[in-house]
Amino acid sequence: MGSRWTWRLVALPGVVWLSVFFLLAFYVVLAVAFGNQDTLSQPVPHWNPLDWNVGYVLDTLKNFWHGGPFLKVSLRTVEFVAIAVALSLLIGYPVAYFAARHAGRWKGAILLALIVPLWINYLMRMLAWINLLAPDGIGSDVLHGLGIEKLFLTLGLLDEPGGWLNGQPTTVILALVYGYIPFFILPLFVAIDRIDRRHIEAARDLGASARSAFFRVTLPLSLPGILAGCVLIALPMFGDYYTADLVSASTQTNMIGNQIDELMRQGSEKVTGAALTLFLSLFLLGLMFYYLRTTRRAGTTAQTT
Amino acid sequence: MGHPRERTGLTRQQLLRRGAGAALAVGGAGVLAGCENTTEPIGASAAGPGGEAGKLVVAKPVGPGGLPLPRPDSAVTWAITPENQPIADGRPVERGPLSIYNYADYLDPATLKKFQKEFGASVKVATYNSADEAIAKLASGQVSFDLIMGLTGSNMVDLIARKLLKPLNHSYLPNLEKNIWPELADPFYDRGSRYTVPYVVWMDGIGWRNDKLKEDVAGMDVPWDIFWHAQAYRGKVGILDDRRDALSMPMQRDALRTGARPDLNTEDADLISKAESDLAELSGICNPKVTITDYQTLPEGKTVLHHSWSGDVLGAAFYYLPKGVKADVLSFWGPEQNGVVQNDFFCVGRTSKRQVLAHEFVNFMLDEKNAYDNFVNFTGYTPPQKGIDAEALLSQDLIPKSLEQTIVRPDQFAANQELLQLSVTGQRLWDDAWSKFKAG
């Protein structure tokens, strides 16, 4: 009894923190989105749900429905994030697998190498890339020297030699991958590291090849880690606006975050900005629910097979 | 319209599920209760003449609270009300500290130090990031300042409607008449300079690297056309990240072609929509960056052609040149007429307790020497002083000939237009067009 109360007490500050900074903040967004604005274009929140005005939210919905700019940036955002997450998986899984399974005494060093870049602020890392990828930057030279630039040019992923910062979707996606991939690898590493080796040994003893042991045992068991990694990086990527701003700034690479930033920063459409924020939040909540359902199901599948 | 100093600031599981459930439930209730369905701002219908009688008057744009929107052809004299009178003549100067509200890095620290020494008063400077933010904070009463600087004529209606300003007493401001251009000593947005005094001026133009561009931009019939012929500079072209400045650029281009006088404060949906599609055309031609970092990217060569504010190109030459790059590789062209000019101003806060000191500060900044130091040593934005012109700077070798046009002349200021506050519906047209453009 006593210890139960202690834990409740200990958890209280965290719960209060989350309530205030998530629920309350979210309610403010709701009240603004379902509010109105005065003639000085400042939002007038409607705190009482019974007074809610659905005009701005409906307008935003119509914008999506009629294929307006909001739909365009949203589709682009989904495309960018999907590619970036897929690339993170392709690049991150082997790293996590190697670190967990084969790194031996280098395990610590690899983990450290993953974490060290996070000591430097995200913006600083992106700003560094701007100098590296400038036409006369070291990064551009290396990419040119290694033939990567030529490959990208042939594939049509780059407009012109040295044009990495010329407003390229490729650069934005790669920057997103670079910025968020450590958050993908770390949970995945933990998931793979925790897999009981005896499962794999049993599979091999029963005649599975190394390949099929990986696909039928290791991969399914690491699925929760993959999903956790995907969710951890996809959520912030959907709201990201500074990456596209820094490495491109072209209208052709603007994401939904840029659109919200634009609405909130200047002009007369702050309420529309709140409505758009609301739609983004709902979309992300949907993703979150999907994740929770899948992990629960993945957990039971792994146990029964 | 946006002030050049308005820079972008870049600077759980169970609970989440429950929270979302609650929010959805509440949202559903709101819709079910059959609430309002409007995007008409509160009080908008009250503004402007309505009904049958309304048809008898020429419609003029009306701003918040039904106050007239100042226009060059429709100047506004703001009333001085009995409860808000200017201070009397000849009052002693108060002791400090003087509190100033300003954009960051928009006042020379050395000039400020000189003021403090001269008046034996300390000065505290707080900063804001956008005019919207400044006005919202001032109006909320959270903050109180003796002096506010950096706001523009398009903020005037807000400042008056929200009762944020104290009227000025010109007997404390002899430098106003002595030094400031007549064009701005009695501006249309505040006839008689009853509440404001100009600080600096700038204009929209084209900044480019004359060592990287083969075209003679300034020599073109319609220099704005360069953006639509910039295929060779794809990815190294920039457009100002400001809705009004950017969208008015194709309007200026059209006007320069036809010789007509454009209305850069238009509320005509077709004109605004055309400007948007003209601007969107650029994506295919040169995929422009939409930024206000030209003061860095031009000298660094990361961009070679930019839609720029004059002061930023001058600032680039003054402070941002990398080693080995000379100022004379930078060029600037600004239109003689029908383009965009802007100015910002000083004003005294309604709740100021040190009004005499605030007046003294304004007068100090209007002194030619102080204004010059603040301009050349720090801001890069030209004060509208009779004694400061391009020739003076050229003769001192402070700027190369290629940047002569960054210094706005009084006659040029008068022949160009300011981007001004629009009516609520007009503003929304520009905002929607901008949203469309930014979506790519």
HADDOCK unambig.tbl for C-alpha pairs under 7 A between the chains (distance, minus, plus):
assign (segid A and resid 23 and name CA) (segid B and resid 19 and name CA) 6.32 0.50 0.50
assign (segid A and resid 36 and name CA) (segid B and resid 39 and name CA) 6.98 0.50 0.50
assign (segid A and resid 36 and name CA) (segid B and resid 41 and name CA) 6.32 0.50 0.50
assign (segid A and resid 36 and name CA) (segid B and resid 42 and name CA) 6.98 0.50 0.50
assign (segid A and resid 37 and name CA) (segid B and resid 41 and name CA) 5.08 0.50 0.50
assign (segid A and resid 37 and name CA) (segid B and resid 42 and name CA) 6.17 0.50 0.50
assign (segid A and resid 38 and name CA) (segid B and resid 41 and name CA) 5.10 0.50 0.50
assign (segid A and resid 38 and name CA) (segid B and resid 42 and name CA) 4.86 0.50 0.50
assign (segid A and resid 38 and name CA) (segid B and resid 43 and name CA) 6.88 0.50 0.50
assign (segid A and resid 39 and name CA) (segid B and resid 41 and name CA) 5.66 0.50 0.50
assign (segid A and resid 39 and name CA) (segid B and resid 42 and name CA) 6.34 0.50 0.50
assign (segid A and resid 39 and name CA) (segid B and resid 43 and name CA) 6.54 0.50 0.50
assign (segid A and resid 39 and name CA) (segid B and resid 44 and name CA) 5.98 0.50 0.50
assign (segid A and resid 39 and name CA) (segid B and resid 64 and name CA) 5.08 0.50 0.50
assign (segid A and resid 39 and name CA) (segid B and resid 424 and name CA) 6.59 0.50 0.50
assign (segid A and resid 40 and name CA) (segid B and resid 64 and name CA) 5.82 0.50 0.50
assign (segid A and resid 40 and name CA) (segid B and resid 158 and name CA) 6.98 0.50 0.50
assign (segid A and resid 49 and name CA) (segid B and resid 26 and name CA) 6.97 0.50 0.50
assign (segid A and resid 49 and name CA) (segid B and resid 30 and name CA) 5.30 0.50 0.50
assign (segid A and resid 50 and name CA) (segid B and resid 30 and name CA) 5.59 0.50 0.50
assign (segid A and resid 50 and name CA) (segid B and resid 33 and name CA) 6.42 0.50 0.50
assign (segid A and resid 50 and name CA) (segid B and resid 35 and name CA) 6.80 0.50 0.50
assign (segid A and resid 51 and name CA) (segid B and resid 35 and name CA) 5.98 0.50 0.50
assign (segid A and resid 52 and name CA) (segid B and resid 30 and name CA) 5.91 0.50 0.50
assign (segid A and resid 52 and name CA) (segid B and resid 35 and name CA) 5.53 0.50 0.50
assign (segid A and resid 52 and name CA) (segid B and resid 36 and name CA) 6.58 0.50 0.50
assign (segid A and resid 53 and name CA) (segid B and resid 35 and name CA) 5.52 0.50 0.50
assign (segid A and resid 53 and name CA) (segid B and resid 36 and name CA) 4.41 0.50 0.50
assign (segid A and resid 53 and name CA) (segid B and resid 37 and name CA) 5.28 0.50 0.50
assign (segid A and resid 53 and name CA) (segid B and resid 38 and name CA) 6.61 0.50 0.50
assign (segid A and resid 54 and name CA) (segid B and resid 35 and name CA) 6.90 0.50 0.50
assign (segid A and resid 54 and name CA) (segid B and resid 36 and name CA) 6.29 0.50 0.50
assign (segid A and resid 54 and name CA) (segid B and resid 37 and name CA) 4.99 0.50 0.50
assign (segid A and resid 55 and name CA) (segid B and resid 37 and name CA) 4.18 0.50 0.50
assign (segid A and resid 55 and name CA) (segid B and resid 38 and name CA) 4.32 0.50 0.50
assign (segid A and resid 55 and name CA) (segid B and resid 39 and name CA) 5.30 0.50 0.50
assign (segid A and resid 56 and name CA) (segid B and resid 39 and name CA) 5.84 0.50 0.50
assign (segid A and resid 69 and name CA) (segid B and resid 435 and name CA) 6.88 0.50 0.50
assign (segid A and resid 69 and name CA) (segid B and resid 436 and name CA) 5.18 0.50 0.50
assign (segid A and resid 69 and name CA) (segid B and resid 439 and name CA) 5.40 0.50 0.50
assign (segid A and resid 72 and name CA) (segid B and resid 439 and name CA) 6.63 0.50 0.50
assign (segid A and resid 73 and name CA) (segid B and resid 439 and name CA) 5.57 0.50 0.50
assign (segid A and resid 166 and name CA) (segid B and resid 235 and name CA) 3.80 0.50 0.50
assign (segid A and resid 166 and name CA) (segid B and resid 236 and name CA) 6.42 0.50 0.50
assign (segid A and resid 167 and name CA) (segid B and resid 235 and name CA) 6.10 0.50 0.50
assign (segid A and resid 167 and name CA) (segid B and resid 287 and name CA) 6.82 0.50 0.50
assign (segid A and resid 167 and name CA) (segid B and resid 289 and name CA) 6.87 0.50 0.50
assign (segid A and resid 248 and name CA) (segid B and resid 289 and name CA) 6.90 0.50 0.50
assign (segid A and resid 249 and name CA) (segid B and resid 289 and name CA) 4.83 0.50 0.50
assign (segid A and resid 249 and name CA) (segid B and resid 290 and name CA) 5.58 0.50 0.50
assign (segid A and resid 249 and name CA) (segid B and resid 291 and name CA) 6.64 0.50 0.50
assign (segid A and resid 250 and name CA) (segid B and resid 287 and name CA) 6.46 0.50 0.50
assign (segid A and resid 250 and name CA) (segid B and resid 288 and name CA) 5.86 0.50 0.50
assign (segid A and resid 250 and name CA) (segid B and resid 289 and name CA) 4.36 0.50 0.50
assign (segid A and resid 250 and name CA) (segid B and resid 290 and name CA) 5.91 0.50 0.50
assign (segid A and resid 251 and name CA) (segid B and resid 438 and name CA) 5.09 0.50 0.50
assign (segid A and resid 251 and name CA) (segid B and resid 439 and name CA) 6.02 0.50 0.50
assign (segid A and resid 251 and name CA) (segid B and resid 440 and name CA) 4.48 0.50 0.50
assign (segid A and resid 252 and name CA) (segid B and resid 440 and name CA) 4.65 0.50 0.50
assign (segid A and resid 254 and name CA) (segid B and resid 439 and name CA) 6.26 0.50 0.50
assign (segid A and resid 267 and name CA) (segid B and resid 431 and name CA) 6.31 0.50 0.50
assign (segid A and resid 268 and name CA) (segid B and resid 427 and name CA) 6.69 0.50 0.50
assign (segid A and resid 268 and name CA) (segid B and resid 428 and name CA) 6.37 0.50 0.50
assign (segid A and resid 268 and name CA) (segid B and resid 431 and name CA) 6.98 0.50 0.50
